[in-house]
Amino acid sequence: MSVQLAGGILAIYFALLLVISYYTSKGADTNAFFTANRQSPWWLVAFGMIGTSISGLTFISVPGAVGKTSFTYFQLILGHSLGYLTIALVLMPLYYRMNLISIYGYLEKRFGFWSYKTGSAFFLLSRTIGSAARLYLAVNVLQIAIFAPIGVPFVVTVFISIALIWLYTHRGGVQTIIWTDTLQTLFLLIALFITIYLVGQQMNMGFGDMIQTISDSKYSHMFEWDWKNPHFFGKDFLAGVFIAIVMTGLDQDLMQKNLTCKSIGEAQKNMFWFYWVLLFINILFLSLGALLYIYAQANQITIPAKTDELYPMLALGGQFGTLAAVTFLLGIIAASYASSDSALTALTTSFCIDFLSIEKFKEEKRTKIKHRVHLGFSLLFFVVIGLFHVFNNQELIAAVFNLAGYTYGPLLGLFSFGLFTQLQVRDKLVPIVCVGSPVLTFILETQSQSLFGGFGFAKLILNGSICFLLLWLIREKKMA
């Protein structure tokens, strides 16, 4: 694919987003930026959330990881079913009943000031790192396809990418995101379907042949029953349950979209449909990964040391034709930007509500504060992406889930303690507890490697349990 074609696709794509932003942000105040005035259709939210959840990690890292872990990632997705059920039946009714803008407002009402600030701070840390990692993938692809051939440094590519996100989100916020994410999800799914078709065509396979080939290959291994394996079914399934709860139900980004629905009933309907579509799409991504490895081996193509690079290398290298390169570029941009733009809005919302108490100001001052915070998090993304570029040396999907095990664990412990006990805690000690639990988790994870392969993705459960236990130790006699 030529640089001119890739650049043209990028220009048209962002022109569409800017047009959508222009129309959806007309007359938008800070309430529209944070909540879309709670008027979003549930089906629109559900469809847009697919792109937000999948991100560039799923688009690139899931197919790439098949070479090392086969289909065992699906164990995690199966666990999501119980996680999303818990979100729909336990957490969402709570958020709607309390009429929350930031979900961490629950912690203030349940425990107090320091618990509230600590919970929000851990979200800001978790989502900043995770979303920057997702955007890093898209920036890498843009660098390879467009900017490197014309001599543009990586740092400039990062700046341009973040500036484009800022342009179409800074006015309308979540009111714009609901619509732009819908468009981006559509592009993502079109890219996935076309790529699978083109790979099959290149290998002279029909749909049935592809299913049979994948089934007969070593990559179709889905369930791991060796309890010493880091991807033992029990570990991954339970991790899937709790990853869904914390990375969706305790995450301001995805919950902010759900809270824009007109009612709790519509929000729950959104969550149920969202899971089943997500399940199907992840099966397709795993299947694509198997096909890419089978194709590479059949054609004696060297597999990159970083498996994240396999799909981009084949798609952009002309192996499957220009259409595959075009759809890949559209897909990775759509997946990564759908995740990053909503994260930037959620981070702005959380900081404005949780730390600056923006609701106490008049609208004119709210708007100024919101713009400054939005710009500040854009610059923070720039810094974190730079750090990933320098220091990351593993598949990003593993890196993000490993980090999530440490950063989301305290949120799991705080919300669990609040929901399943009537106990109060010494609020001023909560920050110490929430810093201590990841440290203890890291120590236990390190020591357990030789015994049973470590906790793997299940370290999130360990971290949340340690936090829960420490909160019990600092409980007060009075009840909530």
N, C-alpha and C positions, 0 to 999 in steps of 0.2 A: 504494500500500500504506500503510495507516495505521500510525502510530507504535505503537499498541497491539499490532497484529498482529506487527510486526517485533520489538518487545520480547518478546512471548510466544514467538516462534520462538527468539530468543536464549536465553531462560531455559530452555526445554525442551531445547535443544541442549546447553547446558552442564550441565544436570542429568544428562543421559545420560552425559556424559564423567565427571562426578563419581561416578556410580554404578559405572562401569567401573573408575575409579581405586580406589574403595573395595575392590572385590573382588580386583583384580589386585595391590594393594599389601599385602594381608594377609600378615604375616610376612616382608615384604621387608627384607633387610639390604642393605648396600652392594654386595655381590656381585650381588644381583638388580638393584639400581639401575644398575650399570655393564654387566652382561653377560647379565641375565635367566637366569643360571645355565646359559647355553648350551643351552637346551632349547626354543627357539622353532621351530615348524614352518616349513619353507622357504616354503610357499605363502602363509602368513600374513604373513611378512616381505615377500615379493615384492609382495603386494597393498597392504600399508601403505606401502611405499616409493614407490608411484606418487603418492600424495598428498604425500609429503615432497618428491619431486623436482619435481612440477608447481608447487605453491605458487600463491599469488595472482598471481605474475608471469605464469605461463602463462595463468591463468584470465582475467586482464584485459589484460595487456600484449601477449600474442601476437595475440589478435584485433584489438586496437587498432593494432598495428604493421603489419598487413596493408595499411593505407592508404598507407603510405610505402614498404614493402619487399616488398609482394606476398607470394608464398609462398617467398621466398628463405631464410627461416628454416629451411625443411625441409632445406636443404643442410647446416646445422649438425647436424640430427637424424640425417641419413644418416652423417655422420662419427662420430657416437656409436657406431655399430655396431662399428667397429674399436677404439674406446676401451673399450667394455664387454668385448669379447673379451680385450683385454690385461689388464683387471682380473681377469677370471675365471681366466685361465690363468697369469698372472705374479704379480700382487700378492696375491690371496687365498690361494693356496697358501703364500706367504711368511708372511703374517700368522698363518695357522693353525699352520704349522710352528713359529713362534716363540711361539705361545700368548699373543699380545698382547692387552692390554685397550685401551691407547692405541696406535695404529699408529705414532706417532712414536717409540716405544721402539726401533724398527728403527734410527733414525738414531743413537741412543746406542751401540748395539752395533756399528754399522758405522763411525762416525766419532768419536764422543765426546760429552762433556757439552754443549759449546756448540752443536754441530750439532743435538743433540736439543732443547735449549731454543729455539733459533731456529726450527726447523721447527714446533714446537708453537705458538710465539708468532705465526707467520704464519697458522696455522690459526685461532687465536683472533681475530685481526684480521679475516681474510677472512670467517669465518662470522658474526661479530658484525654486521659491516656488511651482508652479504647477507641474513641472516635478519631484521634490523631493517627492511630495505627491503621485504621480503616482508610482514611484519606491518603495516607502514605502510599498504599498500594496503587491508588488511582494516579497519584502524582508520578510514581515510577513509570507507569504505562504511558502517560502523556510525555514524559521525558524521553522515553525510548522511541515513541511513534512520531512525535512532532518537534520537540524542542532541542534535543541533543543533536539531530542532524543539521540544524541551522545554527548550532553553536551557543545555545542558551544554557547557562549553568543551572544545575539542579535547584539551587536556592531561589533563583528567579521563577522557575516553574512552580515552586511551592507558593511563592508570594502571589503569582497570578491566579492560582487555583483558589486560594483562600479569599482573595479580593473578589473573585466572581461570586462565591457563596455569599459574602457579605452584601454584595450589591442587590441580590434578589431576596434577601431575608431581613434586612435591617429595618424595613418599614412595616411589613405585614406580619412578620413573625409566624406563629403557628397557623394563623388564618391563611397565609400564603403557602406554608409548608404542606398543609393538607392536600392542596391541589398540585403543587410541583412534585410531591412524592408519588402521587397517583400517576402522573406522566412518566416519571422515572421508573416506577415499577413496571409499567407497560413496556418500556424499552428493554428493561432487564429480562423480562420473560420472553419477549420476541427474540432477543439475542440468544437465550438459552435454547429455545426450540430450534432455531435456525442452525446453530452450531452443531447440535446433536444430529440433525438431518444431514448436514454437510460432511461431518466426520463419517457417518454411516455410508454416505454416497461414495466417499473417497475409498472406503474399504469394501465397496460393492456389497453392502448389507442392507436388507430391509429392516423394518421395525422388529419383526420376529427374530431375524438373524442376530440383531444386536443384543436382544434379551438373552438368547441362547448362548452367545459368545461370552457375555459378561458372567452368566451363571456358571459356565464351565471354567472360567478363569480363577486364579488364586485370589483375585481382588474382591470376589463376591463374599468372602468370609465376613460374616456380620456379627456373630455372637461369640464373645470370648469367655470361656468358662474356667480358665486357669486363674485362681484367686491371687496368684503372685504377679500376674500381668497388670501393668498400669491401667489397661483398658478392660479389666474384668467386668462382666456384665453388671454385677451388683454395684460396683463403684460408679460406672458410667451412667447407669439408669438413675440412681439416686442423685448423682451430680446433675443430671439433666433436669430432674424435678426442681432442685434448688437453684440451678442456674436460671431457669425460666422465671422462678419467683423473684429472684433478686435483680436479674438483668432486664426484666420487664415490669413485674409488679412493684418492685421497690426502686425503680428507676424513673426519675422525673421525665426523661425524654419520651418514652413510650406511653407512660401514664398520662402525660400532658395531652397527647392526642386523644386517648380514650375519654378524658374528662371534657373534651369539646363536644361529645355526643349530647343529644337533647335529653336523654334519660338514662337511668341505670340499666333498664331493659335493653335499650339499643346498644349500650356499651358492652353488655354481656354477650349479646348476639354477635357483635363485632369480634370479641375475643374467641368465641367458639369456632366461627368460620375461619378466622385467621389461622388457628392451629392446623386445621385440616389441609388448608392450602399450603401452609409452610411444610407440612409433612411430605406432601407430594413433590414439592419443588426440591427439597433436600434429596429425595430419592433420585431425581433427575440429575442433580449436581454430582452425586456419587457415581451415577452411571456414566456421566460424561467423563469423569476422572478415569474410570476403568477403561473406557474406550480410548482415551488419549494415551494411556500407558500401553495398551495392546497395539495401538497404531505405531507408537514410537519403537517398540520392540520389533514389530514386523518389518519396519523400514530401517532398522539398525541406527536409530537416532539416539544420541547420547542424552541421558536424563540429566538435567541440571542438578548441581549439588544442593541448591535451594529449590525444593519442589514447587514453591510458589511461582517459579519462573517457567514451569513447563507449559501451562496453558497459554500465557502470553507469547512464549517463544514459537509455538506451533501456529497460533492464530495469526500473529503479526508477521511471521516468517514466510507467508505465502503457501504453506503446506495445504491449506484447504481453499485457497482462492481469495479474491478480493472481498467477496461478500462476507466471508467468515471474519476477515480482518475488520471490516466496517462494523459488523454486528458485535464483535468482541469489544471494540473500542467504545461503542455506544453502551454496551452492557456494563462494562467496568466503570465507566463514568457515571452511569445512572445508579448503579449499586452503591458506589462509594459516596456520591454526593447526596443521595437520598438519606443515607445514614448521618453524614457529617452536617448537613444543613439543619436537620431537626435537632441534632445534638447541640449545635451552636445556639439555637433558640432556647432549648431546655436549660442549658448552662446559664444563659442570660436571665431567664425567668427565675431559676433557683437562687442565683446570687442577688438579684434585685429584691425578691420577696423575702428570702431567708436572712440575708445579711444587711440589706440596706432599708428594709421595711418601706419599700417604695410606695405602698398603698396610702401612706399618711400624707403624701405630697399632692399638690395640685397637678393637673394634667400636663401643663407646660413643663414643669420641672421633672415629672416622671419621664417624659419623652427624652429630655436631655440625658438623664441618668441612664435610661435604657440604651440609648445610642452609644454612650461611652463604655458601658459594660460590654455591649455586643462587640465593639471594636477591640476592647481589651482581651476578650476570649479569642478573637480572631488572631491576635498577635501571639497569644499563648499557644494556639494550635501550631503556628509557624515555628515556634521554639521546639515544641515536643516532636514534631515531624523531623526536624533537624537532628534531634537526639536519636530517634529511631534509625535514621539514615546512617548514623555513625556507629551505633552500638548493637543493633539487632542482628542476630546470626541464626535464628531458627524460624520455622514456619510461623507466620503471624497469627494464625488461628490458635495455635498452641500457646504462643506468647500472651495473647489477649486473655484466654481462659485461665492461664496460670496466674496472671496479674489479678484477674477478677476474683480468684480464690482468696487472695489476700485483701483486696480493697473492698469487696462487697460483703465479706464475712461479718464485719461489725454491724452492717445494716441488717443482715439476717438475724443476728443475735438481738439487736435492739427491738426490732418489730416483733419477733417471736416472743420475747419477754413481755412486751406490752400487750400482746393479743392473748397469750395463753396463761398469764398470771394476773393476779389482782394486786401484786406487790408494788410498792414504791421503791425507788433507789436514791442513794445520795448523789444527787444530780451533778455536783461539782467533780465527782470522781469518775464520771462516765467517759470523759476524754482519755483518761489514763487507761481505763479498761479497753477502749476501742483501739488504742495504739498497742496495748499489750497483747491482745489476742492474735493479731497477725504475726507478731514476733514469736510467740509460743508455737503458732502453727508452723512457721518456717523451721524452727528447731526440731519439732516432731517429724515434719516431712523429711528433713535431712537424715535424721536418725533411723527412720523406717525404711529407707531405700534398700538397705541390705537384707531386711527381714521379709518384706512382702512387696517390694517394688514401689514403695511410697503410696500416697493416697491418690495421686493423679488428680483428675478434675474434682474428685470428692474432697479435696482439701477445703473447699468452700464450706462443706458441712462441718468439718472439723473446726474450722475457724469460727463459724456461727455458734457451734456448741460450746467452745471455750468462752466466747463472749457472753453467752447465756449464763454459764456457770459463774463467771466473774461478776456479772450483774447480780446474781443471787447472793454472792458473798458480800456485796455492798448494799443489800436491801435494807429498808427501814421497817420498823414494826408496824407503822400505819399502812392501811390499804389505800389503793387508788380510789 
